[in-house]
Amino acid sequence: MTETDIRQGTSEALDTELDDDSDDDRMSHYVKREDILRSSVEGVPATALCGKTWFPSRDPEKYPACPKCVELMDLLRSME
């Protein structure tokens, strides 16, 4: 299984359609570490387990975990 990390980000307008990231629904999401690195180096958005597409940039410790990501991560762990 690939390692995952929790990161929070905000959406910025680009050619790619990104998910809305209002203050009301900010959450930490599970994302592959290499996707977070690629996002910061290449400037492409990352996609979380739940399907959210955005640019990770915030401290994940400050936000609650996304319930969909947690559910999917638990499912992946149970399959090991």
C-alpha positions as CSV (number, residue, x, y, z in Angstrom):
1,M,0.0,0.0,0.0
2,T,1.2,3.5,-0.7
3,E,1.9,5.8,2.2
4,T,-0.6,8.6,2.7
5,D,-0.4,11.9,4.5
6,I,-3.1,14.3,5.6
7,R,-2.9,17.8,4.1
8,Q,-5.2,20.7,3.9
9,G,-5.3,23.2,1.0
10,T,-7.2,26.0,-0.5
11,S,-8.4,26.1,-4.1
12,E,-6.9,28.7,-6.4
13,A,-8.4,29.5,-9.8
14,L,-6.5,27.8,-12.7
15,D,-7.5,26.0,-15.9
16,T,-8.2,22.8,-13.8
17,E,-11.6,22.6,-12.2
18,L,-11.0,22.6,-8.5
19,D,-13.4,22.0,-5.6
20,D,-14.7,25.0,-3.7
21,D,-12.9,25.4,-0.4
22,S,-15.0,27.8,1.6
23,D,-14.3,28.4,5.3
24,D,-17.3,26.4,6.2
25,D,-16.0,23.0,4.9
26,R,-12.3,23.1,5.4
27,M,-11.0,19.7,6.3
28,S,-7.8,17.7,6.3
29,H,-7.7,15.0,3.6
30,Y,-5.7,11.8,2.9
31,V,-3.4,12.3,-0.1
32,K,-0.5,10.2,-1.3
33,R,2.8,11.9,-0.2
34,E,4.1,11.8,-3.8
35,D,1.0,13.7,-4.9
36,I,1.6,16.4,-2.3
37,L,5.2,16.8,-3.5
38,R,4.2,16.8,-7.1
39,S,1.6,19.5,-6.4
40,S,4.2,21.7,-4.8
41,V,6.9,21.1,-7.3
42,E,5.0,21.0,-10.6
43,G,2.1,23.2,-9.5
44,V,-0.6,20.7,-10.3
45,P,-3.6,20.1,-7.9
46,A,-3.6,17.0,-5.7
47,T,-6.6,14.6,-5.4
48,A,-7.6,13.2,-2.0
49,L,-9.0,9.7,-1.4
50,C,-12.5,11.3,-1.3
51,G,-12.0,12.8,-4.8
52,K,-11.4,16.4,-3.7
53,T,-9.1,18.2,-6.0
54,W,-7.1,21.2,-4.7
55,F,-3.7,22.6,-3.9
56,P,-2.5,21.4,-0.4
57,S,-1.0,24.3,1.5
58,R,-2.4,24.4,5.1
59,D,-1.4,22.7,8.3
60,P,-3.6,19.5,8.5
61,E,-3.4,19.6,12.3
62,K,-5.6,22.7,12.4
63,Y,-8.6,21.0,10.7
64,P,-10.8,18.0,11.3
65,A,-10.3,15.0,9.1
66,C,-12.6,14.5,6.1
67,P,-15.1,11.7,7.1
68,K,-15.1,10.3,3.5
69,C,-11.3,10.1,3.5
70,V,-11.2,8.5,7.0
71,E,-13.8,5.9,5.9
72,L,-11.9,5.0,2.7
73,M,-8.6,4.9,4.6
74,D,-10.1,2.5,7.2
75,L,-11.3,0.3,4.3
76,L,-7.9,0.2,2.7
77,R,-6.2,-0.6,6.0
78,S,-8.7,-3.5,6.6
79,M,-7.7,-5.0,3.3
80,E,-4.0,-5.3,4.2
